[in-house]
Every structure is written in C-alpha cells, then in structure tokens.
C-alpha cells in the first residue's frame, strides 16, 4: 500500500510540473523571437517553428499520461538531448532550468511505473 502512495505522489507531481514546465517554455519560445518578425500575431506565427520542441514535450507528456514507462523514458531522453542542444555543460542556467528537470521528471515517471509493477 505504501508503494502505491509513493507511486501516485511521484506520478501526480511529475505530471503537474511537466504541464507547467511545457506550458512556460512553449509560450516563452513562441513569444521570445516574435518581435524580430515584426511583432503581433504575424510575428508569433512566423516564430512558431521556434516553439516546436516544446510542443513535442506536450506530446511526450500525453504519452507519459497513457504509458508511464514509455513517456518517462522519452522525457528523460529529451532531457539528455537538451544537454547537447543547449550546451548545458557550459551554460549552467540551461543545465538547471531545462535539462536536469526533464531528466528528473522522466525518472520520477519511470520510478512510479516501477513501483506500481512490483509485487509485495
């Protein structure tokens, strides 16, 4: 019974933080370069490819909602890929704000799955 409580806590915490995380970075990526394209709705639309990776994170969160192991593994992999994409080993902000949270949240989902699948 205690394992199920821990698994539920890990699952709900990871899902909630991932939704907030994905929403924040999606909106930030969508709006951050819009002014270089003239601003307004046109600028946002022209800058929308910049937000694609964060839209992908929404898809991965959905996958994790349905299949914790698969989604958690993919989110962890995305976190590992961001280490190189954002040069996170040299940019500590990218490491602590993007890469490590994704890796930790993905591992929380994997741990939650594992705890629900183990026998007494």
For each residue, the residues with C-beta under 8 A, 3 or more apart:
1: 4 5
2: 5 6
3: 6 7 115 116 118
4: 1 7 8 115 116
5: 1 2 8 9
6: 2 3 9 10 115
7: 3 4 10 11 111 112 113 115 116
8: 4 5 11 12 112
9: 5 6 12 13
10: 6 7 13 14 108 109 111 112 115
11: 7 8 14 15 68 108 109 112
12: 8 9 15 16
13: 9 10 16 17 108
14: 10 11 17 18 64 72 105 106 108 109 112
15: 11 12 18 19 61 64 65 109
16: 12 13 19 20
17: 13 14 20 21 101 105
18: 14 15 21 22 57 61 64 75 105
19: 15 16 22 23 61
20: 16 17 23 24
21: 17 18 24 25 57 101 102 105
22: 18 19 25 26 54 57 58 61
23: 19 20 26 27
24: 20 21 27 28
25: 21 22 28 29 54 57 98
26: 22 23 29 30 51 54 55 57 58
27: 23 24 30 31
28: 24 25 31 32
29: 25 26 32 33 50 51 53 54
30: 26 27 34 44 47 48 50 51
31: 27 28 34 44 47
32: 28 29 47 50
33: 29 36 37 43 47 50
34: 30 31 37 39 40 43 44 46 47
35: 38 39 43
36: 33 43 47
37: 33 34 42 43 46 47
38: 35 42 43 46
39: 34 35 42 43
40: 34 43 44
41: 44 45
42: 37 38 39 45 46
43: 33 34 35 36 37 38 39 40 46 47
44: 30 31 34 40 41 47 48
45: 41 42 48
46: 34 37 38 42 43
47: 30 31 32 33 34 36 37 43 44 50 51
48: 30 44 45 51 52
49: 52
50: 29 30 32 33 47
51: 26 29 30 47 48 54 55
52: 48 49 55 56
53: 29 56 57
54: 22 25 26 29 51 57 58
55: 26 51 52 58 59
56: 52 53 59 60 78
57: 18 21 22 25 26 53 54 60 61 75 78 102
58: 22 26 54 55 61 62
59: 55 56 62 63
60: 56 57 63 64 71 74 75 78
61: 15 18 19 22 57 58 64 65 71 75
62: 58 59 65 66 71
63: 59 60 66 67 70 71 74
64: 14 15 18 60 61 67 68 70 71 72 74 75 106 109
65: 15 61 62 71
66: 62 63 71
67: 63 64 70 71
68: 11 64 71 72 109 110 112 113 116
69: 72 73 109 110 113
70: 63 64 67 73 74
71: 60 61 62 63 64 65 66 67 68 74 75 106 109
72: 14 64 68 69 75 76 106 107 108 109 110 112 113
73: 69 70 76 77 106 110
74: 60 63 64 70 71 77 78 106
75: 18 57 60 61 64 71 72 78 79 102 105 106 109
76: 72 73 79 80 102 103 106 107 110
77: 73 74 80 81 106
78: 56 57 60 74 75 81 82 102 106
79: 75 76 82 83 98 99 100 101 102 103 104 105 106
80: 76 77 83 99 103
81: 77 78 84 85
82: 78 79 85 86 88 94 98 99 102
83: 79 80 86 88 89 95 99
84: 81 87 88
85: 81 82
86: 82 83 91 94 98 99
87: 84 90 91 94
88: 82 83 84 91 92 94 95 98 99
89: 83 95
90: 87
91: 86 87 88 94 95
92: 88 95 96
93: 96 97
94: 82 86 87 88 91 97 98 99
95: 83 88 89 91 92 98 99 100
96: 92 93 99 100 101
97: 93 94 101
98: 25 79 82 86 88 94 95 101 102
99: 79 80 82 83 86 88 94 95 96 102 103
100: 79 95 96 103 104
101: 17 21 79 96 97 98 104 105
102: 21 57 75 76 78 79 82 98 99 105 106
103: 76 79 80 99 100 106 107
104: 79 100 101 107 108
105: 14 17 18 21 75 79 101 102 108 109
106: 14 64 71 72 73 74 75 76 77 78 79 102 103 109 110
107: 72 76 103 104 110 111
108: 10 11 13 14 72 104 105 111 112
109: 10 11 14 15 64 68 69 71 72 75 105 106 112 113
110: 68 69 72 73 76 106 107 113 114
111: 7 10 107 108 114 115
112: 7 8 10 11 14 68 72 108 109 115 116
113: 7 68 69 72 109 110 116 117
114: 110 111 117 118
115: 3 4 6 7 10 111 112 118
116: 3 4 7 68 112 113
117: 113 114
118: 3 114 115
119:
120:
